[in-house]
Amino acid sequence: MRLLDGKSGKPISHIWITLAVPKGDKNANRWFDKTNSKGIVSFPLTEPIPESVWPLFGVDAELCFYETFSTEDILEIGVVAENKCKGPRFSYTAGPKPGELVVFARRVSAWERMKREL
């Protein structure tokens, strides 16, 4: 998975991501890891592979997409999520690569995290 800033297109590093499986999927599982300096995180899916997944972020980022993703599509052709960040948006022009999911987010400021807690 590649995590990019929805406005600039730059990688978002050191963000905890949970790769979740929709409730009711017989292959329900969750994987956790942190993006590296290039905004990349790998999740070694185990058999049986779930039908779909969706990424969830920790408190440091806000996602800019609202969908689940077919694992078959990710593995066979790669998937680029639609960038739905507010304001000016980065347009990802590189094609997806098999096994890659490209998603968009924006980093949340310390002030925004504090406001969420109130």
Contact map, one row per residue, 1 for C-alpha under 8 A:
1110000000000000000000000000000000000001111000000000000000000000000000000000000000000000000000000001111000000000000000
1111000000100000000000000000000000000011100000000000000000000000000000000000000000000000000000000001111000000000000000
1111100000111000000000000000000000100011000000000000000000000000000000000000000000000000000000000000011110000000000000
0111110111110000000000000000000000000010000000000000000000000000000000000000000000000000000000000000011110000000000000
0011111111110000000000000000000000000000000000000000000000000000000000000000000000000000010000000000000111100000000000
0001111110000000000000000000000000000000000000000000000000000001000000000000000000111000110000000000000111000000000000
0000111110000000000000000000000000000000000000000000000000000000000000000000000000001011110000000000000001000000000000
0001111111000000000000000000000000000000000000000000000000000000000000000000000000000000110000000000000000000000000000
0001111111100000000000000000000000000000000000000000000000000000000000000000000000000000011100000000000000000000000000
0001100111110000000000000000000000000000000000000000000000000000000000000000000000000000000000000000000000000000000000
0111100011111000000000000000000000001111000000000000000000000000000000000000000000000000000000000000000000000000000000
0011100001111110000000000000000000101110000000000000000000000000000000000000000000000000000000000000000000100000000000
0010000000111110000000000000000001111111000000000000000000000000000000000000000000000000000000000000000000000000000000
0000000000011111000000000000000001111010000000000000000000000000000000000000000000000000000000000000000000000000000000
0000000000011111100000000000000001100000000000000000000011011000000000000000000000000000000000000000000000000000000000
0000000000000111110000000000000111100000000000000000000011000000000000000000000000000000000000000000000000000000000000
0000000000000011111000000000000111100000000000000000001111000000000000000000000000000000000000000000000000000000000000
0000000000000001111100000000011110000000000000000000001111000000000000000000000000000000000000000000000000000000000000
0000000000000000111110000000011100000000001000000000111100000000000000000000000000000000000000000000000000000000000000
0000000000000000011111000001111000000000000000000000111100000000000000000000000000000000000000000000000000000000000000
0000000000000000001111101011110000000000000000000101110000000000000000000000000000000000000000000000000000000000000000
0000000000000000000111111001000000000000000000000001110000000000000000000000000000000000000000000000000000000000000000
0000000000000000000011111001000000000000000000000000000000000000000000000000000000000000000000000000000000000000000000
0000000000000000000001111101000000000000000000000000000000000000000000000000000000000000000000000000000000000000000000
0000000000000000000011111111000000000000000000000110000000000000000000000000000000000000000000000000000000000000000000
0000000000000000000000011111000000000000000000000100000000000000000000000000000000000000000000000000000000000000000000
0000000000000000000010001111100000000000000000011100000000000000000000000000000000000000000000000000000000000000000000
0000000000000000000111111111110000000000000000000100000000000000000000000000000000000000000000000000000000000000000000
0000000000000000000110000011111000000000000000000000000000000000000000000000000000000000000000000000000000000000000000
0000000000000000011110000001111100000000000000000000000000000000000000000000000000000000000000000000000000000000000000
0000000000000000011100000000111110000000001000000000000000000000000000000000000000000000000000000000000000000000000000
0000000000000001111000000000011111000000001000000000000000000000000000000000000000000000000000000000000000000000000000
0000000000000001110000000000001111100000111000000000000000000000000000000000000000000000000000000000000000000000000000
0000000000001111100000000000000111110000100000000000000000000000000000000000000000000000000000000000000000000000000000
0010000000011111100000000000000011111111100000000000000000000000000000000000000000000000000000000000000000000000000000
0000000000001100000000000000000001111111100000000000000000000000000000000000000000000000000000000000000000000000000000
0000000000111100000000000000000000111111000000000000000000000000000000000000000000000000000000000000000000000000000000
0000000000111000000000000000000000111111000000000000000000000000000000000000000000000000000000000000000000000000000000
0111000000111100000000000000000000111111100000000000000000000000000000000000000000000000000000000000000000000000000000
1110000000101000000000000000000000111111110000000000000000000000000000000000000000000000000000000000000000000000000000
1100000000000000000000000000000011110011111000000000000000000000000000000000000000000000000000000000000000000000000000
1000000000000000000000000000000010000001111100000000000000000000000000000000000000000000000000000000000000000000000000
1000000000000000001000000000001110000000111110000000000000000000000000000000000000000000000000000000000000000000000000
0000000000000000000000000000000000000000011111000000000000000000000000000000000000000000000000000000000000000000000000
0000000000000000000000000000000000000000001111101000000000000000000000000000000000000000000000000000000000000000000000
0000000000000000000000000000000000000000000111111000000000000000000000000000000000000000000000000000000000000000000000
0000000000000000000000000000000000000000000011111000000000000000000000000000000000000000000000000000000000000000000000
0000000000000000000000000010000000000000000001111100000000000000000000000000000000000000000000000000000000000000000000
0000000000000000000000000010000000000000000011111110000000000000000000100000000000000000000000000000000000000000000000
0000000000000000000010001111000000000000000000011111100000000000000000100000000000000000000000000000000000000000000000
0000000000000000000000001000000000000000000000001111100000000000000001110000000000000000000000000000000000000000000000
0000000000000000000011000000000000000000000000000111110000000000000111110000000000000000000000000000000000000000000000
0000000000000000001111000000000000000000000000000111111000000000000111100000000000000000000000000000000000000000000000
0000000000000000001111000000000000000000000000000001111100000000001110000000000000000000000000000000000000000000000000
0000000000000000111100000000000000000000000000000000111110000000000000000000000000000000000000000000000000000000000000
0000000000000000111100000000000000000000000000000000011111000010000000000000000000000000000000000000000000000000000000
0000000000000011110000000000000000000000000000000000001111111110000000000000000000000000000000000000000000000000000000
0000000000000011110000000000000000000000000000000000000111111000000000000000000000000000000000000000000000000000000000
0000000000000000000000000000000000000000000000000000000011111100000000000000000000000000000000000000000000010000100000
0000000000000010000000000000000000000000000000000000000011111100000000000000000000000000000000000000000000111000100000
0000000000000010000000000000000000000000000000000000000011111110000000000000000000000000000000000000000011110000000000
0000000000000000000000000000000000000000000000000000000010111111000000000000000000000000000000000000000011110000000000
0000000000000000000000000000000000000000000000000000000110001111110000000000000000001000000000000000000111000000000000
0000010000000000000000000000000000000000000000000000000000000111110000000000000000111000000000000000001111000000000000
0000000000000000000000000000000000000000000000000000000000000011111000000000000011111000000000000000001110000000000000
0000000000000000000000000000000000000000000000000000000000000011111100000000000000000000000000000000000000000000000000
0000000000000000000000000000000000000000000000000000010000000000111110000000000000000000000000000000000000000000000000
0000000000000000000000000000000000000000000000000001110000000000011111000000000000000000000000000000000000000000000000
0000000000000000000000000000000000000000000000000001110000000000001111101100001000000000000000000000000000000000000000
0000000000000000000000000000000000000000000000000011100000000000000111111100000000000000000000000000000000000000000000
0000000000000000000000000000000000000000000000001111100000000000000011111110000000000000000000000000000000000000000000
0000000000000000000000000000000000000000000000000011000000000000000001111111000000000000000000000000000000000000000000
0000000000000000000000000000000000000000000000000000000000000000000011111111111000000000000000000000000000000000000000
0000000000000000000000000000000000000000000000000000000000000000000011111111111000000000000000000111100000000000000000
0000000000000000000000000000000000000000000000000000000000000000000000111111110000000000000000000111000000000000000000
0000000000000000000000000000000000000000000000000000000000000000000000011111110000000000000000000110000000000000000000
0000000000000000000000000000000000000000000000000000000000000000000000001111111000000000000000011110000000000000000000
0000000000000000000000000000000000000000000000000000000000000000000000001111111100000000000000011111100000000000000000
0000000000000000000000000000000000000000000000000000000000000000000010001100111110000000000000011001110000000000000000
0000000000000000000000000000000000000000000000000000000000000000000000000000011111000000000000110000111000000000000000
0000000000000000000000000000000000000000000000000000000000000000100000000000001111100000000000000000111100000000000000
0000000000000000000000000000000000000000000000000000000000000000100000000000000111110000000000000000001100000000000000
0000010000000000000000000000000000000000000000000000000000000001100000000000000011111000111000000000001100000000000000
0000010000000000000000000000000000000000000000000000000000000001100000000000000001111100100000000000000100000000000000
0000011000000000000000000000000000000000000000000000000000000011100000000000000000111111100000000000000111000000000000
0000000000000000000000000000000000000000000000000000000000000000000000000000000000011111100000000000000000000000000000
0000001000000000000000000000000000000000000000000000000000000000000000000000000000001111100000000000000000000000000000
0000001000000000000000000000000000000000000000000000000000000000000000000000000000001111110000000000000000000000000000
0000011100000000000000000000000000000000000000000000000000000000000000000000000000111111111000000000000000000000000000
0000111110000000000000000000000000000000000000000000000000000000000000000000000000100001111100000000000000000000000000
0000000010000000000000000000000000000000000000000000000000000000000000000000000000100000111110000000000000000000000000
0000000010000000000000000000000000000000000000000000000000000000000000000000000000000000011111000000000000000000000000
0000000000000000000000000000000000000000000000000000000000000000000000000000000000000000001111100000000000000000000000
0000000000000000000000000000000000000000000000000000000000000000000000000000000000000000000111110000000000000000000000
0000000000000000000000000000000000000000000000000000000000000000000000000000000100000000000011111000000000000000000000
0000000000000000000000000000000000000000000000000000000000000000000000000000111100000000000001111101110000000000000000
0000000000000000000000000000000000000000000000000000000000000000000000000000111000000000000000111111000000000000000000
0000000000000000000000000000000000000000000000000000000000000000000000000111110000000000000000011111000000000000000000
0000000000000000000000000000000000000000000000000000000000000000000000000111110000000000000000001111100000000000000000
1100000000000000000000000000000000000000000000000000000000000000000000000110011000000000000000011111110000000000000000
1100000000000000000000000000000000000000000000000000000000000000000000000100011110000000000000010011111000000000000000
1111000000000000000000000000000000000000000000000000000000000000000000000000001110000000000000010001111100000000000000
1111000000000000000000000000000000000000000000000000000000000001100000000000000111100000000000000000111110000000000000
0011110000000000000000000000000000000000000000000000000000000011100000000000000011111000000000000000011111000000000000
0011110000000000000000000000000000000000000000000000000000001111100000000000000000001000000000000000001111100000000000
0000111000000000000000000000000000000000000000000000000000001111000000000000000000001000000000000000000111110000000000
0000100000010000000000000000000000000000000000000000000000011100000000000000000000000000000000000000000011111000000000
0000000000000000000000000000000000000000000000000000000000111100000000000000000000000000000000000000000001111101100000
0000000000000000000000000000000000000000000000000000000000010000000000000000000000000000000000000000000000111111100000
0000000000000000000000000000000000000000000000000000000000000000000000000000000000000000000000000000000000011111110000
0000000000000000000000000000000000000000000000000000000000000000000000000000000000000000000000000000000000001111111000
0000000000000000000000000000000000000000000000000000000000000000000000000000000000000000000000000000000000011111111100
0000000000000000000000000000000000000000000000000000000000110000000000000000000000000000000000000000000000011111111110
0000000000000000000000000000000000000000000000000000000000000000000000000000000000000000000000000000000000000111111111
0000000000000000000000000000000000000000000000000000000000000000000000000000000000000000000000000000000000000011111111
0000000000000000000000000000000000000000000000000000000000000000000000000000000000000000000000000000000000000001111111
0000000000000000000000000000000000000000000000000000000000000000000000000000000000000000000000000000000000000000111111
0000000000000000000000000000000000000000000000000000000000000000000000000000000000000000000000000000000000000000011111
